[in-house]
Amino acid sequence: MKSPAFPRSRLAACLAAALAAAGAGAHAGETVGEGDGATTGEYRDRIIAAQALAPLPPDEGERGDSDGLPRSLRVQVDWARNEQGEQRYDEQGLSAGGYWETANWGSWSLDATAFHSDRERKNGRGGSGGAATLWQRGLFVDGGWRIDNGLGAINTPSLDLQRNQYRFFLPTVSLAGLSTQWNRDADGLSLYGAFGRAGVYQGTRVVGFDVADGRVGALGAQWRPAPGWTASASLLSTDGRIVPDALGQPGLAGGSSQAVHWAAAWGSAHDAVQINLLNSRGPDPSVLDPGAVRTDATGGWIDASARRGRFRHNYGVFSLDPGLVWGALPINRDVRGGYYRIGYQYGRWIWNAGVDEIRSISGEGFDGRYATAFARYQASNSLGYGASASLRQVEGSDSYALQTFLDRRSDWGLTRLQWDQAGGGGDIGRSWQASIDQALPLREGRRLSVSLGYGELGQPDQRSARSTTLSLYGGIELGQRWSLDGNARWTRGDGPSALRGVDLNLGLNWRIAPGWGLSAALYQSRGSQRSPFALDPLALDSPFQNLPRQRSGFLTLRYDYNAGRPLPVIGGAPGAATGEIAGSIFLDDNTDGVRAASELAAANVTVVLDGRYSVRTDSNGQFAFARVSVGTHRVQVIADNLPLPWSVEEGALPVTVEVRDTRRIEIGATRIR
């Protein structure tokens, strides 16, 4: 995003303010105490911290209520025309959001939508919907407790030990209700509870929440029973399971389940181990009949790690019964075995390797071995190259996937050349793809990444499909009032299973007046296919695949209101110097940490700034925090709505904001190959 215009008159005013601050400091220190040998009026160099700079003069046209603590409000009206499958329908929506700081009640964030649609539904034509989420974070009470409360369309909370999983994933559950989490940092005690109606998120640009008849309840606690030890217990009860409907969209099917997760972890400077036990009661996840017989199932797994010099070792064992469940989404089950990983990083070398031994408990699932290896060498500051390989071995049907790549940084930006190849028996045909990704170094206010790929997708008992793909991702400021951003992908294929056509997610934005904006957007998706280069048998594939012919056009009128002393500043004193944090969350398919034009966005994912203010990513994976105080902040992704099997590394990302600068960050979700 381009920084606001900075006229000469404003520049002079800012220089005068800085000189005045420096002069005041100089006069205060002209007379040095007697006995230190210094003379009166001696010159000193002084550095003024960004946080101590005098408030900048307001931007042209910038207005705001200067009374009270920082606060903001966003209101927008949306109109959309949609086409999905054979259905064509219109939607009208109203959205509101914002944040406000309070003196005694923590920080509040709001994200709400309401819409009307004439889309055909099972119970008739038309209907209204929407979603609302209200968060209160950072409420401090007696006893050293810090409280976070949520109300509306939320996800069940999770504890550190529940999220800290190396090979297995326990998803959160979406619900319409309330939640509370109490944390006492002094002794590591954490308590949470949530209760409400089950449901699923729906929509592309205007996000809604479809509430079902079932209930969701969750309780959990984490504590430190002894030095070096942490323990936790979580209880989850859900009515319904999320399954794909006829158009590949998530919907709820009947069937209730209850599950309890216990965990205990020990850690030192170089070693760690975590023990997990999971017990559940519910219908067989592979049977969609809501009246299916409920069964008891048990699972357990142990994850351990050890650091020895430049090497890191990860290893574990697991046993998960066939009928094991946790919440409404699928988890790993019907497996027993162990794994080992070794990693090395020093100087210019990074490499790792591992092997899994997996057996099906019922005899109907995966039964074999999985091995993987990766290596990268950084030849110079501008050149790096490497390769990866994976092998899936099943009796009578072995499969492999290979990848080689080269990264080069030059005056043309960052370039990646990549070759992928897969083959073997079973449902894996011979496939390959050659691609080039180019992130161009453009001037401020412009960004562009280009990807070009050509390959062949093999299918058992079908003729191979060859395709060429050209992808673009970026944005550009078209003067002071106009901007264009988004991504586009064109695919041309010649086989029976090849995708053809154009995928679009483009937005044209017009700043009508201070606080007012108008946006027009076009979204089109032809669907998605499972990657033949991902072979990990423990990686859960998302059951939700968008089918072709999904197209939408949007028109949005938006108003932003800011108030405070003098305008809202996140994380700093009112009136301090500010900047902005903006970025996107995407599915990092090649795990290079750079968003390529061919990589998909992660929509409707929660992003939290400094543990206090939250926003959700839009349909292009974008998020932004305006008027953030200068200095170092922490951005954390709550992976509540990431598609399986993608995940985001735990922990908060440090981000440094400079005066009147937009700090862009791209956060990639990864999956085990």
Phi, psi and omega per residue, in radians:
M1 nan 2.381 -3.084
K2 -1.344 2.441 3.110
S3 -1.204 2.645 -3.134
P4 -1.070 2.718 3.104
A5 -1.042 2.606 -3.039
F6 -2.320 1.424 -3.086
P7 -1.056 2.825 -3.098
R8 -1.098 -0.629 -3.130
S9 -1.109 -0.669 3.117
R10 -1.231 -0.675 3.117
L11 -1.063 -0.741 3.122
A12 -1.109 -0.702 3.126
A13 -1.099 -0.715 3.136
C14 -1.149 -0.737 3.108
L15 -1.083 -0.677 3.131
A16 -1.136 -0.703 3.118
A17 -1.114 -0.734 -3.139
A18 -1.152 -0.734 3.123
L19 -1.127 -0.639 3.129
A20 -1.133 -0.730 3.118
A21 -1.108 -0.751 3.140
A22 -1.164 -0.695 3.135
G23 -1.120 -0.697 3.112
A24 -1.070 -0.733 3.120
G25 -1.136 -0.657 -3.103
A26 -1.159 -0.779 3.133
H27 -1.096 -0.641 -3.126
A28 -1.137 -0.456 -3.070
G29 -1.911 0.219 -3.085
E30 -1.156 -0.681 -3.109
T31 -1.637 1.966 -3.096
V32 -1.664 2.526 -3.077
G33 -0.944 2.550 3.125
E34 -1.140 2.553 3.069
G35 1.644 -0.135 3.140
D36 -1.687 0.053 3.053
G37 1.384 0.028 -3.102
A38 -1.551 2.820 3.122
T39 -1.855 2.677 3.122
T40 -1.170 2.369 3.095
G41 1.454 0.199 3.139
E42 -1.108 2.410 -3.112
Y43 -1.299 2.445 3.057
R44 -2.324 2.438 2.975
D45 -1.329 2.409 3.132
R46 -2.350 2.389 3.080
I47 -1.897 2.211 -3.132
I48 -1.673 2.068 3.104
A49 -1.107 2.573 -3.121
A50 -1.033 -0.626 -3.119
Q51 -1.165 -0.359 -3.086
A52 -1.684 -0.004 3.131
L53 -1.115 2.553 3.075
A54 -1.128 2.637 3.137
P55 -0.976 2.413 3.099
L56 -1.295 2.607 3.041
P57 -1.037 2.621 -3.086
P58 -1.146 2.616 3.020
D59 -1.075 2.769 3.090
E60 -1.073 2.223 3.129
G61 1.410 0.016 -3.121
E62 -1.400 2.216 -3.141
R63 -2.305 2.767 3.106
G64 3.141 2.691 3.068
D65 -1.352 2.132 -3.052
S66 -1.563 0.065 -3.125
D67 -1.648 2.563 3.032
G68 1.509 3.111 3.133
L69 -1.378 2.849 -3.112
P70 -0.991 2.444 3.126
R71 -2.834 2.753 3.107
S72 -2.647 2.809 3.112
L73 -2.531 2.366 3.072
R74 -2.143 2.260 3.101
V75 -2.270 2.323 3.102
Q76 -2.493 2.599 3.107
V77 -1.984 2.285 -3.078
D78 -2.104 2.471 2.962
W79 -2.247 2.339 -3.069
A80 -2.417 2.490 2.965
R81 -2.044 2.184 -2.972
N82 -2.141 2.676 3.022
E83 -2.440 2.140 -3.129
Q84 -2.454 2.018 -3.026
G85 1.091 -2.197 3.101
E86 -1.656 0.017 -3.100
Q87 -1.609 2.444 3.016
R88 -2.266 2.263 -3.056
Y89 -2.723 2.802 3.120
D90 -1.926 2.651 3.068
E91 -2.371 2.486 3.012
Q92 -2.184 2.326 -3.044
G93 -2.389 2.719 3.045
L94 -2.241 2.225 -3.119
S95 -2.156 2.587 3.091
A96 -2.534 2.579 3.124
G97 -2.892 3.002 3.124
G98 2.772 -3.004 3.112
Y99 -2.609 2.735 3.031
W100 -2.680 2.530 -3.124
E101 -1.725 2.449 3.084
T102 -2.152 2.780 -3.097
A103 -1.315 -0.611 -3.010
N104 -2.225 -0.075 -3.014
W105 -2.120 0.390 3.066
G106 1.347 -2.851 -3.119
S107 -1.880 2.439 -3.065
W108 -2.061 2.472 3.066
S109 -2.340 2.486 -3.122
L110 -2.276 2.409 3.019
D111 -2.506 1.972 -3.036
A112 -2.436 2.540 3.071
T113 -2.440 2.630 2.995
A114 -2.509 2.373 -3.113
F115 -2.563 2.776 3.028
H116 -2.104 2.386 -3.091
S117 -2.340 2.517 3.037
D118 -1.793 0.385 3.107
R119 -1.170 2.453 3.095
E120 -1.169 2.333 3.081
R121 -2.221 2.963 -3.077
K122 -1.045 -0.582 -3.071
N123 -1.729 0.327 3.107
G124 2.319 -2.923 -3.057
R125 -1.908 2.414 3.080
G126 1.516 3.094 3.127
G127 2.605 2.904 3.124
S128 -2.124 2.764 -3.142
G129 -2.846 -2.933 3.136
G130 2.666 -3.000 3.132
A131 -2.749 2.629 3.079
A132 -2.523 2.365 3.122
T133 -2.351 2.183 3.102
L134 -2.114 2.182 -3.136
W135 -2.044 2.387 2.946
Q136 -2.067 2.030 -3.087
R137 -2.160 2.615 3.051
G138 1.263 0.612 3.050
L139 -1.530 2.038 -3.112
F140 -1.758 2.309 3.128
V141 -2.264 3.069 -3.117
D142 -1.046 2.633 3.137
G143 1.584 0.113 3.130
G144 1.378 0.297 -3.111
W145 -1.479 2.448 2.996
R146 -2.071 2.164 -2.951
I147 -2.017 2.383 2.984
D148 -2.106 2.205 -3.135
N149 -2.124 2.467 3.090
G150 -2.257 2.553 -3.132
L151 -2.484 2.311 3.098
G152 1.988 -2.476 3.118
A153 -1.427 1.805 -3.015
I154 -2.365 3.123 3.000
N155 -2.050 2.647 3.116
T156 -1.050 2.451 3.077
P157 -1.131 2.907 3.056
S158 -2.516 2.623 -3.122
L159 -1.572 2.880 -3.124
D160 -1.022 -0.761 -3.109
L161 -1.207 -0.469 3.073
Q162 -1.266 -0.647 3.137
R163 -1.409 -0.500 -3.035
N164 -1.406 1.315 -3.104
Q165 -2.104 2.342 -3.090
Y166 -1.544 -0.735 -3.079
R167 -2.087 -0.279 -3.062
F168 -2.194 2.687 -3.002
F169 -2.239 2.231 3.060
L170 -1.923 1.844 -3.027
P171 -1.308 2.752 2.970
T172 -1.448 2.950 -3.095
V173 -2.091 2.306 3.105
S174 -1.414 2.510 -3.122
L175 -2.720 2.810 2.980
A176 -1.864 1.845 -3.056
G177 -3.136 -2.414 -3.106
L178 -2.450 2.727 3.100
S179 -2.548 2.718 3.056
T180 -2.542 2.465 3.104
Q181 -2.362 2.198 -3.119
W182 -1.949 2.201 -3.127
N183 -2.163 2.316 3.049
R184 -2.090 1.744 -3.003
D185 -1.136 -0.472 -3.055
A186 -1.073 -0.707 -3.116
D187 -2.099 0.147 3.066
G188 1.314 0.284 -3.130
L189 -1.453 2.313 3.129
S190 -2.407 2.318 3.135
L191 -2.276 2.491 3.069
Y192 -2.553 2.763 3.048
G193 -2.664 2.577 3.116
A194 -2.623 2.539 3.132
F195 -2.690 2.474 3.101
G196 3.012 -2.882 3.130
R197 -1.636 2.441 3.102
A198 -1.205 2.720 3.126
G199 -3.104 3.118 3.140
V200 -2.396 2.587 3.049
Y201 -1.324 2.485 3.122
Q202 -2.375 2.742 3.019
G203 1.873 2.840 3.139
T204 -1.905 -1.154 3.137
R205 -1.625 -0.789 3.073
V206 -1.732 1.835 -3.040
V207 -1.476 2.271 3.064
G208 -2.099 3.097 -3.141
F209 -2.384 2.016 3.111
D210 -1.524 2.036 -3.101
V211 -1.569 2.343 3.123
A212 -1.791 -3.125 -3.106
D213 -1.391 -0.393 -3.032
G214 -1.318 2.947 -3.140
R215 -1.970 2.725 3.055
V216 -2.289 2.316 3.068
G217 -2.407 2.437 -3.112
A218 -2.523 2.416 3.051
L219 -2.387 2.561 3.115
G220 -2.800 2.740 3.101
A221 -2.609 2.517 3.054
Q222 -2.368 2.426 -3.074
W223 -2.642 2.994 3.106
R224 -1.970 1.750 -3.083
P225 -1.295 -0.408 -3.118
A226 -2.767 2.855 3.115
P227 -0.990 2.239 3.133
G228 1.510 -0.167 -3.075
W229 -1.929 2.525 3.008
T230 -2.346 2.438 -3.140
A231 -2.319 2.707 3.128
S232 -2.650 2.752 3.049
A233 -2.522 2.344 -3.113
S234 -2.362 2.413 3.108
L235 -2.118 2.320 -3.117
L236 -2.374 2.201 3.083
S237 -2.163 2.212 -3.084
T238 -2.352 2.559 2.970
D239 -1.933 2.050 3.108
G240 1.820 2.690 3.073
R241 -2.234 2.482 3.141
I242 -1.462 2.115 -3.136
V243 -2.326 2.745 3.117
P244 -1.314 2.487 3.044
D245 -1.553 -2.923 -3.061
A246 -1.120 -0.415 3.138
L247 -1.762 0.198 3.112
G248 1.399 0.153 3.133
Q249 -1.606 2.671 -3.108
P250 -1.218 2.424 3.055
G251 -2.531 2.922 -3.079
L252 -1.806 2.297 3.013
A253 -1.913 2.789 -3.073
G254 -1.238 2.951 3.121
G255 2.079 2.086 -3.140
S256 -1.783 2.687 -3.142
S257 -2.591 2.693 3.043
Q258 -2.295 2.470 -3.112
A259 -2.559 2.599 3.092
V260 -2.254 2.303 3.111
H261 -2.065 2.186 3.040
W262 -1.972 2.506 3.100
A263 -2.575 2.560 3.040
A264 -2.451 2.339 -3.085
A265 -2.321 2.496 3.047
W266 -2.211 2.445 -3.137
G267 -2.579 2.595 3.041
S268 -2.291 -2.927 -3.110
A269 -1.129 -0.513 -3.048
H270 -2.176 -0.213 -3.056
D271 -2.297 2.665 3.092
A272 -2.706 2.607 3.074
V273 -2.568 2.471 3.101
Q274 -2.350 2.277 3.132
I275 -1.879 2.281 -3.111
N276 -2.192 2.367 3.031
L277 -2.245 2.376 -3.119
L278 -2.343 2.171 3.060
N279 -2.101 2.410 -3.115
S280 -2.504 2.756 3.037
R281 -2.424 2.160 -3.116
G282 3.075 3.106 3.124
P283 -1.214 2.730 3.102
D284 -1.032 2.141 -3.101
P285 -1.042 -0.403 -3.122
S286 -1.441 -0.105 -3.138
V287 -1.918 2.142 -3.082
L288 -1.455 -0.188 -3.128
D289 -1.137 2.053 -3.117
P290 -1.121 -0.312 3.119
G291 -1.650 0.235 -3.124
A292 -1.087 2.668 -3.124
V293 -1.107 2.332 3.099
R294 -1.437 2.380 -3.101
T295 -2.199 2.704 3.038
D296 -1.626 2.431 -3.137
A297 -2.476 2.667 -3.115
T298 -2.345 2.524 3.065
G299 -2.466 2.638 3.084
G300 -2.641 2.516 3.080
W301 -2.655 2.589 3.134
I302 -2.156 2.190 3.073
D303 -1.991 2.346 3.140
A304 -2.387 2.681 3.092
S305 -2.505 2.665 3.139
A306 -2.590 2.348 3.052
R307 -1.850 2.180 3.114
R308 -2.294 1.727 -3.095
G309 1.120 -2.142 -3.124
R310 -1.599 0.094 -3.099
F311 -1.870 2.542 3.020
R312 -2.186 2.283 -3.140
H313 -2.005 2.344 3.010
N314 -2.212 2.336 -3.111
Y315 -2.690 2.767 -3.125
G316 -3.041 2.984 3.076
V317 -2.292 2.750 -3.086
F318 -2.716 2.687 3.035
S319 -2.673 1.989 -3.058
L320 -2.220 2.062 -3.093
D321 -1.107 2.738 -3.106
P322 -1.050 -0.628 -3.068
G323 -1.626 0.323 -3.048
L324 -1.234 2.387 3.134
V325 -2.387 2.730 2.993
W326 -2.640 1.757 3.131
G327 1.328 -2.664 -2.996
A328 -1.694 -0.256 -3.107
L329 -1.763 2.731 -3.127
P330 -1.209 2.597 3.033
I331 -2.287 3.002 3.081
N332 -1.127 2.441 3.116
R333 -2.779 2.952 3.119
D334 1.004 0.744 3.098
V335 -2.423 2.635 3.064
R336 -2.617 2.391 3.130
G337 2.837 -2.636 -3.112
G338 -2.722 2.946 -3.129
Y339 -2.538 2.804 3.059
Y340 -2.557 2.373 3.078
R341 -2.312 2.493 3.030
I342 -2.291 2.360 -3.139
G343 -2.299 2.613 -3.103
Y344 -2.424 2.379 3.069
Q345 -2.566 2.083 3.090
Y346 -2.844 2.341 3.108
G347 1.021 -2.115 -3.076
R348 -1.636 -0.037 -3.033
W349 -1.851 2.399 2.915
I350 -2.358 2.197 3.040
W351 -2.627 2.713 3.058
N352 -2.652 2.795 3.140
A353 -2.690 2.734 -3.138
G354 -2.891 2.909 3.128
V355 -2.557 2.488 3.063
D356 -2.112 2.415 2.976
E357 -1.965 2.038 -2.986
I358 -2.228 2.313 3.079
R359 -2.240 2.470 3.080
S360 -1.440 2.224 -3.130
I361 -1.196 -0.697 -3.120
S362 -1.469 -0.254 -3.055
G363 1.451 0.035 -3.108
E364 -1.893 -0.054 -3.128
G365 -1.879 -2.770 -3.127
F366 -1.183 2.369 -3.108
D367 -2.456 1.697 -3.106
G368 3.028 -2.654 -3.097
R369 -2.195 2.692 3.074
Y370 -2.398 2.233 -3.137
A371 -2.233 2.562 -3.122
T372 -2.544 2.656 3.114
A373 -2.652 2.594 -3.140
F374 -2.578 2.486 3.077
A375 -2.583 2.464 3.086
R376 -2.452 2.402 3.103
Y377 -2.176 2.201 3.111
Q378 -1.638 1.701 -3.050
A379 -1.203 -0.583 3.136
S380 -2.756 -3.105 3.126
N381 -1.105 -0.397 -3.046
S382 -1.974 -0.056 -3.047
L383 -2.393 2.254 3.050
G384 -2.511 2.611 3.137
Y385 -2.630 2.818 -3.103
G386 -3.049 -3.010 -3.095
A387 -2.758 2.780 3.045
S388 -2.481 2.748 3.131
A389 -2.603 2.553 3.042
S390 -2.458 2.565 -3.089
L391 -2.372 2.225 3.076
R392 -2.008 2.068 -3.021
Q393 -1.995 2.035 3.069
V394 -2.232 2.569 -3.096
E395 -0.960 2.060 3.111
G396 1.384 0.089 -3.090
S397 -2.756 1.598 3.102
D398 -1.738 2.512 3.127
S399 -2.317 2.679 3.135
Y400 -2.475 2.770 3.027
A401 -2.504 2.335 -3.131
L402 -2.193 2.593 3.078
Q403 -2.549 2.349 2.978
T404 -2.221 2.581 -3.097
F405 -2.636 2.788 3.063
L406 -2.448 2.214 3.102
D407 -1.950 2.307 3.132
R408 -2.432 2.309 3.084
R409 -1.865 2.235 -3.084
S410 -2.537 -2.984 3.077
D411 -1.120 -0.299 3.116
W412 -1.575 0.062 3.138
G413 1.784 -2.691 -3.112
L414 -1.747 2.188 -3.109
T415 -2.062 2.377 3.015
R416 -2.193 2.191 2.968
L417 -1.817 2.295 -3.021
Q418 -2.485 2.480 3.065
W419 -2.230 2.206 3.091
D420 -2.091 2.482 3.120
Q421 -2.568 2.425 3.120
A422 -2.491 2.679 3.127
G423 -3.014 3.041 3.125
G424 2.389 -2.953 -3.092
G425 -1.644 -2.927 -3.136
G426 1.204 -2.333 -3.111
D427 -1.616 0.223 3.140
I428 -1.830 1.944 3.034
G429 -1.584 3.057 3.128
R430 -1.312 2.122 -3.120
S431 -2.342 2.615 3.056
W432 -2.666 2.773 3.119
Q433 -2.708 2.323 3.014
A434 -1.945 2.330 -3.072
S435 -2.521 2.725 3.030
I436 -2.354 2.243 3.090
D437 -2.003 2.328 -3.114
Q438 -2.308 2.046 3.028
A439 -1.739 1.954 -3.009
L440 -1.481 2.448 3.108
P441 -1.539 1.629 -3.094
L442 -1.761 2.876 -3.134
R443 -1.207 2.931 -3.088
E444 -0.958 2.384 -3.130
G445 1.640 -0.007 3.118
R446 -2.398 2.511 3.043
R447 -2.653 2.474 -3.090
L448 -2.727 2.268 2.991
S449 -2.134 2.438 -3.103
V450 -2.208 2.378 3.089
S451 -2.267 2.384 3.096
L452 -2.282 2.226 -3.115
G453 -2.395 2.589 3.065
Y454 -2.475 2.314 -3.084
G455 -2.885 -3.069 -3.111
E456 -2.332 2.276 3.129
L457 -1.908 2.029 -3.130
G458 -1.584 2.450 3.103
Q459 -2.270 2.404 3.101
P460 -1.051 2.363 3.073
D461 1.088 0.354 3.077
Q462 -2.402 2.747 3.058
R463 -1.220 2.404 -3.127
S464 -1.072 2.556 -3.140
A465 -1.904 2.138 3.073
R466 -1.751 2.516 -3.087
S467 -2.596 2.651 3.037
T468 -2.066 2.328 -3.088
T469 -2.250 2.309 3.038
L470 -2.143 2.177 -3.081
S471 -2.204 2.535 3.089
L472 -2.297 2.429 3.067
Y473 -2.518 2.330 3.107
G474 2.882 -2.786 -3.136
G475 -2.876 2.805 -3.125
I476 -2.627 2.443 3.031
E477 -1.539 2.092 -3.130
L478 -1.764 1.278 -3.068
G479 1.497 -2.821 -3.069
Q480 -1.433 -0.353 -2.991
R481 -2.063 -0.277 -3.046
W482 -2.040 2.553 3.042
S483 -2.631 2.689 3.132
L484 -2.308 2.290 3.113
D485 -2.600 2.816 3.119
G486 2.470 -2.805 3.118
N487 -2.549 2.750 3.129
A488 -2.535 2.521 3.120
R489 -2.449 2.211 3.112
W490 -1.957 2.271 -3.109
T491 -2.259 2.362 3.079
R492 -2.243 2.048 -3.118
G493 -2.227 2.801 -3.084
D494 -2.187 0.157 -3.120
G495 -1.847 3.005 -3.116
P496 -1.138 -0.508 -3.113
S497 -1.853 0.189 -3.077
A498 -1.333 2.505 3.009
L499 -1.456 2.492 -3.130
R500 -2.390 2.581 3.057
G501 2.019 -2.724 -3.015
V502 -2.234 2.332 2.940
D503 -1.808 2.358 -3.097
L504 -2.375 2.563 2.905
N505 -2.664 1.433 -3.016
L506 -2.046 2.494 3.104
G507 -2.340 2.307 3.064
L508 -1.927 2.134 -3.010
N509 -2.027 2.401 3.141
W510 -2.253 2.107 3.064
R511 -1.496 1.751 -3.040
I512 -1.204 -0.821 -3.087
A513 -2.773 2.944 3.105
P514 -0.936 2.123 3.135
G515 1.560 -0.252 -3.070
W516 -1.985 2.411 3.106
G517 -2.550 2.622 3.102
L518 -2.213 2.298 -3.097
S519 -2.258 2.472 3.008
A520 -2.139 2.313 -3.061
A521 -2.359 2.611 3.079
L522 -2.248 2.220 -3.141
Y523 -2.186 2.311 3.107
Q524 -2.584 2.312 3.135
S525 -2.382 2.350 3.111
R526 -1.718 -0.039 3.129
G527 2.044 -3.042 -3.110
S528 -2.542 2.803 3.139
Q529 -2.278 2.668 3.084
R530 -1.216 2.371 -3.140
S531 -1.255 2.260 3.094
P532 -1.336 -0.111 -3.078
F533 -1.656 -0.037 3.092
A534 -1.788 1.964 -3.005
L535 -1.989 -0.126 -3.037
D536 -1.002 2.052 -3.108
P537 -1.235 -0.285 3.119
L538 -1.640 -0.053 3.112
A539 -1.452 2.148 -3.102
L540 -1.415 2.183 3.039
D541 -1.431 2.467 3.080
S542 -1.167 2.302 3.100
P543 -1.354 -0.061 -3.061
F544 -1.797 1.906 3.115
Q545 -2.071 2.086 3.101
N546 -1.169 2.236 3.123
L547 -1.474 2.857 -3.111
P548 -1.046 2.950 3.084
R549 1.150 0.886 2.977
Q550 -1.981 1.992 -3.007
R551 -2.494 2.422 -3.131
S552 -2.555 2.557 2.986
G553 -2.143 2.341 -3.036
F554 -2.189 2.541 2.977
L555 -2.292 2.177 -3.005
T556 -2.269 2.243 3.005
L557 -1.890 2.188 -3.019
R558 -2.227 2.488 3.055
Y559 -2.247 2.305 3.106
D560 -2.048 2.268 3.111
Y561 -2.098 2.290 -3.141
N562 -2.206 2.487 3.133
A563 -2.646 2.873 -3.122
G564 2.399 -2.917 -3.107
R565 -1.846 1.742 -0.255
P566 -1.477 -0.424 3.066
L567 -2.421 2.761 -3.046
P568 -1.078 2.305 3.091
V569 -2.178 2.031 -3.109
I570 -1.401 2.117 3.030
G571 1.437 0.220 -3.131
G572 -2.544 3.032 3.127
A573 -1.242 2.510 3.112
P574 -0.957 2.344 3.134
G575 1.560 -0.121 3.140
A576 -1.237 2.899 3.122
A577 -1.125 2.570 -3.027
T578 -2.354 2.884 2.987
G579 -2.524 -2.703 -3.109
E580 -2.528 2.562 3.010
I581 -1.986 2.209 3.111
A582 -2.475 2.687 3.137
G583 3.118 -2.853 -3.133
S584 -2.605 2.766 3.015
I585 -2.003 2.304 -3.052
F586 -2.472 2.889 3.115
L587 -1.580 1.794 -3.009
D588 -1.412 1.472 -3.013
D589 -1.144 -0.627 -3.128
N590 -1.709 0.101 3.023
T591 0.954 0.598 3.114
D592 -1.712 -0.045 3.110
G593 1.387 0.040 -3.136
V594 -2.039 2.292 -3.129
R595 -1.322 1.907 3.058
A596 -1.440 2.742 -3.110
A597 -1.108 -0.433 -3.104
S598 -1.503 -0.107 -3.079
E599 -1.592 2.448 -2.985
L600 -1.438 2.716 3.117
A601 -1.453 2.731 3.035
A602 -1.912 1.846 -3.053
A603 -1.639 2.726 3.026
N604 1.054 0.641 3.111
V605 -1.858 2.396 -3.081
T606 -1.414 2.324 3.070
V607 -2.135 2.280 -3.067
V608 -2.065 2.330 3.102
L609 -1.804 2.146 3.083
D610 0.957 0.473 3.112
G611 1.186 0.283 -3.014
R612 -2.249 -0.808 -3.034
Y613 -1.950 2.390 -3.069
S614 -2.245 2.595 3.012
V615 -2.427 2.921 3.054
R616 -2.016 2.545 3.111
T617 -1.238 2.615 3.127
D618 -1.518 -2.946 -3.055
S619 -1.164 -0.293 3.086
N620 -1.770 0.218 3.135
G621 1.339 0.152 -3.038
Q622 -1.503 2.594 3.010
F623 -2.556 2.830 -3.133
A624 -2.736 2.546 2.980
F625 -2.154 1.996 -3.095
A626 -1.539 2.664 3.047
R627 0.857 1.116 3.086
V628 -1.698 2.383 -3.106
S629 -1.120 2.593 3.131
V630 -1.137 2.664 -3.090
G631 2.119 -2.962 -3.085
T632 -1.678 2.234 3.112
H633 -2.129 3.004 -3.133
R634 -2.205 2.197 -3.130
V635 -1.931 2.239 -3.118
Q636 -2.186 2.401 3.095
V637 -1.749 2.213 3.034
I638 -1.689 1.894 -3.006
A639 -1.370 0.975 -3.053
D640 -1.381 -0.534 -3.074
N641 -2.200 0.393 3.047
L642 -1.206 2.401 3.103
P643 -1.213 2.560 3.050
L644 -1.198 2.523 0.053
P645 -1.764 0.546 -3.044
W646 -1.386 2.607 3.117
S647 -2.608 2.787 3.127
V648 -2.013 2.420 -3.134
E649 -1.023 2.354 -3.111
E650 -1.162 2.694 3.108
G651 1.834 2.872 -3.114
A652 -1.667 2.518 -3.136
L653 -1.639 2.120 3.097
P654 -1.271 2.356 -3.119
V655 -2.350 2.210 -3.138
T656 -1.757 2.191 -3.110
V657 -1.836 2.331 3.098
E658 -1.924 2.899 -3.039
V659 -1.067 2.204 3.071
R660 0.973 0.522 -3.131
D661 -2.028 2.555 3.028
T662 -1.746 1.990 -3.130
R663 -1.594 1.912 -3.128
R664 -1.638 2.369 3.079
I665 -2.314 2.438 3.075
E666 -1.996 2.107 -3.078
I667 -1.932 2.058 -3.080
G668 -1.739 2.278 2.974
A669 -1.510 2.457 -3.064
T670 -2.146 2.908 3.047
R671 -2.423 2.683 3.108
I672 -1.316 2.250 -3.114
R673 -1.477 nan nan
